[in-house]
């Protein structure tokens, strides 16, 4: 800053103006002379006044500029002070945060020191135990060789006994599991093939007669006609006191149907003798074979399968003459295919695979009277032999749980089979009877001590029992399942078999605070 608050440039400008004025005055006085002195002085006076006027204006302008600069400086100072205050506040906050972090670090350090102290203490204890063990070993080492060997043998023998006991328990458990599984397979196969309820429905056909005299003609002289008929058809003909009827008995439904058709034709024709019997039986066989072919083709067309192996079509047609608890097996297979296809469509699975697996799932029932094993295994073997994919084979093999399901479609076929066969009204069991049977099953289970809840599932084919873990241990759960199964066998009547599953669950709950 200059004098009086003016800038250095402004002062120099004013002094320059004065000097210029003086010099001009001197020159005018010197060159113009005395004559012109007066006018020169007047001109100098004018110039001086103008200079003074300009000086005043310059002074005022400089003062205004100085005030403006001072105001700007004060505004800048205020801004800088505000920025400094903000920075000071931010630094104070950071200082507080650092202090908080330092406090936490100090607390953590104290905890770490405490843990380190505990670890050091444990280390010392371990060192002491190690030294004690070393002293014990030193004491043992002072024993004789025989004494040391005897001690070692006793220790090894005790450990070996415990390991052997564990292995024995494991082998016994595995053997029990395998035996139970094999027993269930044998029982399931026997029930499937020889259950009395099914035998009464599927192994006997009744043929009406116009009169009782026809019985004598069917038997023939010396029984030759009935023997020829039984030999040609492979069916037992039962002629008893039933009025105006004879009974045809055979496990093979196709042979039984051939015999029924042939006997009906012989009764209508009236000519019954061995030669005529053989001819009529052959015609009846051709008619039944045509029906089998027609029914098989109808089934695949109804389900929507374009082509299929001829042998599989024949086997499907044979299911038309097979029933299960009053339910036609072919119709049940078609229904299963539709159900599986609809569920597959809802879930976005392979609809064609689900339909074909559902249609063929009971294909083994067409020949299960002629082969050993469960019909699911037989059907899977047939499908594999005839070139079906492993997905189809798995749908057939796993629909009763004998094989592990490998696809969503196999699970859907299993569910559709249960829905079609187990729903009330599908088989020869009324809704009221079905509900009473399921209720009786649950009541039997609930009658045992320690049972918490019981649920009959799979349309009464399985019952699951939840027991109280504080009252029933693992061994008691095994014993309870056997007792319930025995009680069900003794007191209830039911088709097939019922699986009894006892579930013991212990839950430990704790809250982290």
C-alpha positions as CSV (number, residue, x, y, z in Angstrom):
1,X,0.0,0.0,0.0
2,X,1.2,3.6,-0.7
3,X,0.8,6.9,1.1
4,X,-2.6,7.6,2.6
5,X,-3.9,4.4,1.4
6,X,-3.3,5.3,-2.3
7,X,-1.4,3.0,-4.7
8,X,2.1,3.7,-5.7
9,X,1.1,4.1,-9.4
10,X,-1.5,6.7,-8.5
11,X,1.0,8.9,-6.5
12,X,3.6,8.7,-9.2
13,X,0.9,9.9,-11.7
14,X,0.0,12.9,-9.6
15,X,3.7,13.9,-9.0
16,X,4.3,13.5,-12.7
17,X,1.5,15.9,-13.5
18,X,2.8,18.6,-11.2
19,X,6.3,18.3,-12.6
20,X,5.1,18.5,-16.1
21,X,3.1,21.6,-15.2
22,X,6.1,23.3,-13.6
23,X,8.3,22.5,-16.5
24,X,5.8,23.9,-19.0
25,X,5.5,27.1,-17.0
26,X,9.2,27.6,-17.0
27,X,9.6,26.9,-20.7
28,X,6.8,29.3,-21.6
29,X,8.3,32.0,-19.4
30,X,11.7,31.4,-20.9
31,X,10.8,31.2,-24.6
32,X,7.8,33.4,-24.9
33,X,9.2,36.2,-22.9
34,X,7.6,38.7,-20.8
35,X,4.9,39.6,-23.4
36,X,3.5,36.3,-23.3
37,X,4.1,35.6,-19.6
38,X,0.7,36.7,-18.6
39,X,-1.1,34.4,-21.0
40,X,1.3,31.6,-20.2
41,X,0.7,32.1,-16.6
42,X,-3.0,32.0,-17.3
43,X,-2.6,28.8,-19.3
44,X,-0.4,27.4,-16.6
45,X,-3.0,28.3,-14.0
46,X,-5.6,26.6,-16.1
47,X,-3.5,23.5,-16.5
48,X,-2.7,23.5,-12.8
49,X,-6.4,23.7,-12.0
50,X,-7.1,20.9,-14.4
51,X,-4.3,18.9,-12.8
52,X,-5.7,19.6,-9.4
53,X,-9.2,18.5,-10.6
54,X,-7.8,15.4,-12.1
55,X,-5.8,14.9,-8.9
56,X,-9.0,15.1,-6.8
57,X,-10.9,12.7,-9.2
58,X,-8.0,10.3,-9.1
59,X,-7.9,10.6,-5.3
60,X,-11.6,9.8,-5.1
61,X,-11.3,6.9,-7.6
62,X,-8.4,5.5,-5.7
63,X,-10.3,5.8,-2.5
64,X,-13.3,4.0,-4.0
65,X,-11.0,1.3,-5.3
66,X,-9.3,1.0,-2.0
67,X,-12.7,0.6,-0.2
68,X,-13.7,-2.0,-2.8
69,X,-10.4,-3.9,-2.3
70,X,-10.9,-3.7,1.4
71,X,-14.4,-5.1,1.2
72,X,-13.3,-7.9,-1.1
73,X,-10.4,-8.6,1.3
74,X,-12.8,-8.7,4.2
75,X,-15.2,-11.1,2.3
76,X,-12.2,-13.3,1.4
77,X,-11.1,-13.3,5.0
78,X,-14.6,-14.3,6.1
79,X,-14.7,-17.1,3.6
80,X,-11.3,-18.4,4.7
81,X,-12.3,-18.2,8.4
82,X,-15.5,-20.2,7.6
83,X,-13.4,-22.8,5.7
84,X,-11.0,-22.9,8.6
85,X,-13.9,-23.4,11.0
86,X,-15.3,-26.3,8.8
87,X,-11.8,-27.8,8.6
88,X,-11.4,-27.5,12.3
89,X,-14.8,-29.2,12.9
90,X,-13.8,-32.1,10.5
91,X,-10.5,-32.5,12.1
92,X,-12.2,-32.5,15.5
93,X,-14.5,-35.3,14.3
94,X,-11.6,-37.3,12.9
95,X,-9.8,-36.8,16.2
96,X,-12.9,-38.1,18.1
97,X,-13.2,-41.1,15.7
98,X,-9.5,-41.8,16.2
99,X,-9.9,-41.6,19.9
100,X,-12.9,-44.0,19.7
101,X,-10.8,-46.4,17.6
102,X,-7.9,-46.1,20.0
103,X,-10.3,-47.0,22.8
104,X,-11.5,-50.1,21.0
105,X,-8.0,-51.1,20.1
106,X,-7.0,-50.7,23.7
107,X,-10.0,-52.9,24.8
108,X,-9.1,-55.5,22.2
109,X,-5.5,-55.4,23.2
110,X,-6.6,-56.0,26.8
111,X,-8.7,-58.9,25.8
112,X,-5.9,-60.3,23.7
113,X,-3.6,-59.9,26.7
114,X,-6.1,-61.8,28.8
115,X,-6.4,-64.6,26.2
116,X,-2.6,-64.7,25.9
117,X,-2.5,-65.0,29.7
118,X,-5.0,-67.9,29.6
119,X,-3.0,-69.5,26.7
120,X,0.2,-69.1,28.7
121,X,-1.5,-70.7,31.7
122,X,-2.8,-73.6,29.5
123,X,0.6,-73.9,28.0
124,X,2.1,-74.2,31.4
125,X,-0.5,-76.7,32.4
126,X,0.2,-78.8,29.3
127,X,3.9,-78.5,30.0
128,X,3.3,-79.7,33.6
129,X,1.1,-82.6,32.3
130,X,3.8,-83.5,29.8
131,X,6.4,-83.5,32.5
132,X,4.1,-85.6,34.6
133,X,3.6,-88.0,31.7
134,X,7.3,-88.2,31.2
135,X,7.9,-88.9,34.9
136,X,5.2,-91.7,34.6
137,X,6.9,-93.1,31.6
138,X,10.2,-93.0,33.4
139,X,8.6,-94.8,36.3
140,X,7.2,-97.4,33.8
141,X,10.5,-97.8,32.1
142,X,11.9,-99.0,35.4
143,X,9.6,-102.0,35.2
144,X,10.8,-105.4,34.0
145,X,10.4,-106.4,30.3
146,X,7.7,-108.9,31.2
147,X,5.8,-106.4,33.3
148,X,6.0,-103.7,30.5
149,X,4.9,-106.3,27.9
150,X,2.0,-107.4,30.1
151,X,0.8,-103.8,30.6
152,X,1.0,-103.1,26.9
153,X,-0.9,-106.2,26.0
154,X,-3.6,-105.4,28.5
155,X,-4.0,-101.9,26.9
156,X,-4.0,-103.3,23.4
157,X,-6.5,-106.0,24.4
158,X,-8.9,-103.5,25.9
159,X,-8.7,-101.2,22.8
160,X,-9.2,-104.3,20.5
161,X,-12.2,-105.5,22.5
162,X,-13.8,-102.0,22.1
163,X,-13.1,-101.9,18.4
164,X,-14.4,-105.5,17.9
165,X,-17.6,-104.6,19.8
166,X,-18.1,-101.6,17.6
167,X,-17.5,-103.6,14.4
168,X,-19.9,-106.3,15.6
169,X,-22.6,-103.8,16.3
170,X,-22.1,-102.3,12.9
171,X,-22.2,-105.7,11.1
172,X,-25.3,-106.7,13.1
173,X,-27.0,-103.4,12.1
174,X,-26.1,-103.9,8.4
175,X,-27.2,-107.5,8.5
176,X,-30.5,-106.5,10.2
177,X,-31.1,-103.8,7.6
178,X,-30.3,-106.2,4.7
179,X,-32.5,-108.9,6.2
180,X,-35.4,-106.5,6.7
181,X,-35.0,-105.3,3.1
182,X,-34.9,-108.8,1.7
183,X,-37.9,-109.8,3.9
184,X,-39.9,-106.9,2.7
185,X,-39.1,-107.8,-0.9
186,X,-40.2,-111.4,-0.3
187,X,-43.3,-110.4,1.5
188,X,-44.2,-107.8,-1.2
189,X,-43.7,-110.3,-4.0
190,X,-45.8,-112.9,-2.1
191,X,-48.6,-110.5,-1.3
192,X,-48.6,-109.2,-4.9
193,X,-48.9,-112.7,-6.4
194,X,-50.8,-114.6,-3.8
195,X,-52.9,-112.1,-1.8
196,X,-56.3,-113.7,-1.1
197,X,-58.2,-110.5,-2.0
198,X,-56.6,-110.4,-5.4
199,X,-57.1,-114.1,-6.0
200,X,-60.8,-113.8,-5.4
201,X,-61.0,-111.0,-8.0
202,X,-58.6,-112.0,-10.7
203,X,-58.2,-115.7,-10.9
204,X,-61.9,-116.9,-11.3
205,X,-64.4,-116.3,-14.1
206,X,-68.0,-117.4,-13.9
207,X,-69.7,-118.8,-17.1
208,X,-73.5,-118.9,-17.1
209,X,-75.3,-122.0,-18.4
210,X,-78.7,-122.2,-20.0
211,X,-79.6,-125.2,-17.7
212,X,-78.0,-127.7,-15.3
213,X,-78.1,-130.4,-18.0
214,X,-75.3,-128.6,-19.8
215,X,-72.9,-129.5,-16.9
216,X,-73.1,-133.2,-17.9
217,X,-72.4,-132.4,-21.6
218,X,-69.4,-130.2,-20.5
219,X,-68.0,-133.1,-18.4
220,X,-68.7,-135.7,-21.1
221,X,-68.6,-139.4,-21.0
222,X,-66.0,-140.5,-18.4
223,X,-64.9,-136.8,-18.2
224,X,-63.3,-136.8,-21.6
225,X,-64.8,-133.4,-22.6
226,X,-63.7,-131.5,-19.5
227,X,-60.2,-133.1,-19.6
228,X,-59.8,-132.1,-23.3
229,X,-61.0,-128.5,-22.5
230,X,-58.6,-128.2,-19.6
231,X,-55.7,-129.5,-21.6
232,X,-56.4,-127.2,-24.6
233,X,-56.9,-124.1,-22.5
234,X,-54.7,-124.7,-19.4
235,X,-57.6,-123.6,-17.2
236,X,-59.3,-125.5,-14.3
237,X,-63.0,-126.1,-14.9
238,X,-64.9,-126.3,-11.6
239,X,-68.3,-127.9,-11.9
240,X,-70.0,-127.7,-8.5
241,X,-73.5,-127.2,-7.0
242,X,-73.7,-123.6,-8.3
243,X,-76.9,-123.5,-10.2
244,X,-76.6,-122.9,-14.0
245,X,-73.0,-121.9,-13.8
246,X,-69.5,-123.3,-14.0
247,X,-66.3,-121.6,-12.7
248,X,-63.0,-121.2,-14.6
249,X,-59.9,-120.8,-12.4
250,X,-56.5,-119.8,-13.6
251,X,-53.8,-117.3,-12.6
252,X,-53.2,-116.2,-16.2
253,X,-56.0,-113.8,-17.1
254,X,-55.5,-114.2,-20.8
255,X,-55.8,-118.0,-20.7
256,X,-58.8,-117.6,-18.5
257,X,-60.4,-115.2,-21.0
258,X,-59.7,-117.6,-23.9
259,X,-61.3,-120.4,-21.9
260,X,-64.4,-118.2,-21.1
261,X,-64.9,-117.3,-24.8
262,X,-64.4,-120.8,-26.0
263,X,-66.8,-122.3,-23.4
264,X,-69.4,-119.7,-24.2
265,X,-69.2,-120.6,-27.9
266,X,-69.4,-124.3,-27.1
267,X,-72.5,-123.8,-25.0
268,X,-74.2,-121.7,-27.7
269,X,-73.1,-124.3,-30.4
270,X,-74.2,-127.3,-28.4
271,X,-71.7,-129.6,-30.1
272,X,-69.2,-130.5,-27.3
273,X,-66.6,-133.1,-28.0
274,X,-62.7,-133.2,-28.0
275,X,-62.2,-132.4,-31.7
276,X,-64.7,-129.5,-31.5
277,X,-63.2,-128.2,-28.3
278,X,-59.8,-127.9,-29.9
279,X,-61.2,-126.0,-32.9
280,X,-63.2,-123.6,-30.8
281,X,-60.4,-123.0,-28.4
282,X,-58.1,-122.1,-31.3
283,X,-60.7,-119.6,-32.7
284,X,-61.2,-118.1,-29.2
285,X,-57.4,-117.7,-28.9
286,X,-57.3,-115.8,-32.2
287,X,-60.2,-113.5,-31.0
288,X,-58.5,-112.8,-27.7
289,X,-55.2,-112.1,-29.5
290,X,-57.0,-109.6,-31.7
291,X,-58.6,-107.9,-28.7
292,X,-55.2,-107.7,-27.1
293,X,-53.7,-106.0,-30.1
294,X,-56.7,-103.7,-30.4
295,X,-56.6,-102.7,-26.7
296,X,-52.8,-102.1,-26.8
297,X,-53.1,-99.8,-29.8
298,X,-56.0,-98.0,-28.3
299,X,-54.0,-97.4,-25.1
300,X,-51.0,-95.8,-26.9
301,X,-53.3,-93.7,-29.1
302,X,-55.3,-92.5,-26.1
303,X,-52.2,-91.5,-24.3
304,X,-50.7,-89.8,-27.4
305,X,-47.6,-92.0,-28.0
306,X,-47.0,-92.2,-31.8
307,X,-45.1,-95.5,-32.0
308,X,-44.1,-98.4,-29.7
309,X,-42.5,-101.8,-30.0
310,X,-45.0,-104.5,-31.1
311,X,-44.2,-106.7,-28.1
312,X,-44.9,-103.8,-25.7
313,X,-48.3,-103.2,-27.4
314,X,-49.1,-106.9,-26.9
315,X,-48.2,-106.7,-23.2
316,X,-50.3,-103.6,-22.8
317,X,-53.2,-105.3,-24.4
318,X,-52.8,-108.3,-22.0
319,X,-53.3,-105.8,-19.1
320,X,-56.9,-105.3,-20.3
321,X,-57.7,-108.7,-18.7
322,X,-55.8,-108.0,-15.5
323,X,-57.4,-106.4,-12.5
324,X,-56.1,-105.2,-9.1
325,X,-58.6,-104.9,-6.3
326,X,-61.3,-104.5,-9.0
327,X,-59.4,-101.8,-10.9
328,X,-58.6,-102.6,-14.5
329,X,-54.8,-102.5,-14.8
330,X,-54.8,-101.2,-18.4
331,X,-57.2,-98.4,-17.5
332,X,-55.1,-97.7,-14.4
333,X,-52.0,-97.4,-16.6
334,X,-53.7,-95.0,-19.0
335,X,-54.9,-92.9,-16.0
336,X,-51.4,-92.9,-14.5
337,X,-50.0,-91.7,-17.8
338,X,-52.4,-88.8,-18.0
339,X,-51.8,-87.8,-14.4
340,X,-48.0,-87.9,-14.8
341,X,-48.2,-85.9,-18.1
342,X,-50.3,-83.2,-16.5
343,X,-48.0,-82.9,-13.5
344,X,-45.0,-82.8,-15.8
345,X,-46.6,-80.0,-17.9
346,X,-47.2,-78.0,-14.7
347,X,-43.6,-78.4,-13.6
348,X,-42.0,-77.9,-17.0
349,X,-40.6,-81.5,-17.1
350,X,-40.6,-83.9,-20.1
351,X,-44.3,-84.6,-20.7
352,X,-43.7,-87.3,-23.3
353,X,-41.3,-89.2,-21.0
354,X,-43.7,-88.9,-18.1
355,X,-46.6,-90.2,-20.2
356,X,-44.7,-93.2,-21.6
357,X,-43.3,-94.1,-18.2
358,X,-46.8,-93.9,-16.6
359,X,-48.3,-96.1,-19.4
360,X,-45.6,-98.7,-19.1
361,X,-45.1,-98.7,-15.3
362,X,-47.2,-101.8,-14.7
363,X,-46.1,-103.7,-17.9
364,X,-44.5,-106.4,-15.7
365,X,-48.0,-107.4,-14.4
366,X,-48.7,-108.8,-17.9
367,X,-46.2,-111.7,-17.3
368,X,-45.6,-111.6,-13.5
369,X,-47.5,-114.9,-13.1
370,X,-44.8,-116.6,-15.3
371,X,-41.6,-115.1,-13.8
372,X,-40.1,-114.7,-10.3
373,X,-39.7,-111.2,-8.9
374,X,-41.7,-108.0,-8.4
375,X,-43.6,-106.7,-11.4
376,X,-41.6,-103.4,-11.3
377,X,-38.3,-105.3,-11.8
378,X,-39.8,-107.6,-14.4
379,X,-41.2,-104.6,-16.3
380,X,-37.9,-102.7,-16.2
381,X,-36.1,-105.8,-17.5
382,X,-38.6,-106.1,-20.4
383,X,-38.3,-102.3,-21.3
384,X,-34.5,-102.5,-21.3
385,X,-34.5,-105.6,-23.5
386,X,-36.8,-103.9,-26.0
387,X,-34.5,-100.9,-26.3
388,X,-36.3,-98.3,-24.1
389,X,-34.2,-95.5,-22.6
390,X,-32.8,-95.7,-19.1
391,X,-35.1,-92.9,-18.1
392,X,-38.2,-95.0,-19.0
393,X,-36.6,-98.1,-17.4
394,X,-36.1,-96.1,-14.2
395,X,-39.7,-94.8,-14.2
396,X,-40.8,-98.5,-14.3
397,X,-38.3,-99.9,-11.8
398,X,-38.8,-97.1,-9.2
399,X,-42.6,-96.6,-9.1
400,X,-42.9,-98.7,-6.0
401,X,-39.7,-97.6,-4.3
402,X,-37.6,-100.7,-5.0
403,X,-35.1,-98.6,-7.0
404,X,-33.9,-95.1,-6.4
405,X,-35.6,-92.5,-8.6
406,X,-33.1,-90.8,-11.0
407,X,-35.3,-88.1,-12.6
408,X,-38.2,-85.8,-11.9
409,X,-40.4,-87.8,-14.4
410,X,-39.8,-91.0,-12.4
411,X,-41.0,-89.2,-9.2
412,X,-44.1,-88.0,-11.1
413,X,-44.9,-91.5,-12.3
414,X,-44.6,-92.8,-8.8
415,X,-46.9,-90.1,-7.5
416,X,-49.4,-90.6,-10.3
417,X,-49.5,-94.4,-9.7
418,X,-50.3,-93.7,-6.0
419,X,-53.0,-91.2,-6.9
420,X,-54.6,-93.4,-9.5
421,X,-54.6,-96.6,-7.3
422,X,-55.0,-95.2,-3.8
423,X,-57.7,-92.5,-4.3
424,X,-61.1,-93.5,-2.8
425,X,-63.3,-95.1,-5.3
426,X,-60.6,-96.2,-7.7
427,X,-60.6,-99.7,-6.3
428,X,-63.1,-101.8,-4.6
429,X,-63.2,-99.9,-1.4
430,X,-65.8,-97.2,-0.5
431,X,-64.8,-93.9,0.9
432,X,-66.4,-94.7,4.3
433,X,-64.5,-98.0,4.5
434,X,-61.3,-96.3,3.5
435,X,-61.6,-93.6,6.2
436,X,-62.5,-96.2,8.8
437,X,-59.4,-98.3,7.9
438,X,-57.1,-95.3,8.1
439,X,-58.6,-94.2,11.4
440,X,-58.3,-97.6,12.9
441,X,-54.7,-97.8,11.8
442,X,-53.9,-94.5,13.6
443,X,-55.8,-95.6,16.7
444,X,-53.8,-98.8,16.9
445,X,-50.5,-96.7,16.8
446,X,-51.7,-94.1,19.3
447,X,-52.7,-96.9,21.8
448,X,-49.0,-97.6,22.6
449,X,-47.3,-95.7,25.4
450,X,-44.7,-93.1,24.4
451,X,-46.4,-92.3,21.0
452,X,-46.8,-88.6,20.4
453,X,-48.4,-88.5,17.0
454,X,-49.2,-90.9,14.2
455,X,-50.1,-90.4,10.5
456,X,-51.4,-92.9,8.0
457,X,-50.1,-92.0,4.6
458,X,-49.9,-93.6,1.1
459,X,-53.6,-94.4,1.3
460,X,-53.1,-96.5,4.4
461,X,-50.1,-98.4,3.0
462,X,-47.7,-96.8,5.5
463,X,-48.0,-95.3,9.0
464,X,-45.4,-93.0,10.5
465,X,-45.3,-92.7,14.3
466,X,-43.6,-89.8,16.1
467,X,-42.5,-90.8,19.6
468,X,-41.5,-88.8,22.7
469,X,-37.7,-88.9,22.8
470,X,-37.6,-88.6,26.5
471,X,-39.7,-91.8,26.9
472,X,-38.5,-93.9,24.0
473,X,-34.8,-94.6,23.2
474,X,-33.4,-96.0,20.0
475,X,-33.8,-99.7,21.0
476,X,-37.3,-99.1,22.3
477,X,-38.2,-97.4,19.0
478,X,-37.2,-100.6,17.1
479,X,-39.2,-102.8,19.6
480,X,-42.2,-100.4,19.3
481,X,-42.2,-100.7,15.4
482,X,-42.3,-104.5,15.7
483,X,-45.1,-104.5,18.3
484,X,-47.2,-102.1,16.3
485,X,-46.7,-104.1,13.1
486,X,-47.7,-107.3,15.0
487,X,-50.8,-105.6,16.5
488,X,-51.9,-104.3,13.0
489,X,-51.5,-107.8,11.6
490,X,-53.6,-109.3,14.4
491,X,-56.4,-106.8,14.6
492,X,-56.9,-105.2,11.2
493,X,-57.8,-106.4,7.7
494,X,-56.1,-104.7,4.8
495,X,-54.9,-105.4,1.3
496,X,-51.2,-105.9,0.6
497,X,-48.8,-104.8,3.3
498,X,-48.4,-101.8,5.7
499,X,-45.1,-100.2,6.4
500,X,-44.6,-99.1,10.0
501,X,-42.0,-96.3,10.5
502,X,-41.1,-95.1,14.0
503,X,-39.4,-91.7,14.1
504,X,-37.5,-90.5,17.2
505,X,-36.2,-87.0,17.1
506,X,-34.2,-85.0,19.7
507,X,-33.9,-81.3,19.3
508,X,-31.4,-79.1,21.2
509,X,-32.1,-75.4,21.0
510,X,-30.0,-72.5,22.4
511,X,-30.0,-68.8,21.7
512,X,-26.8,-66.7,21.0
513,X,-27.1,-63.4,22.7
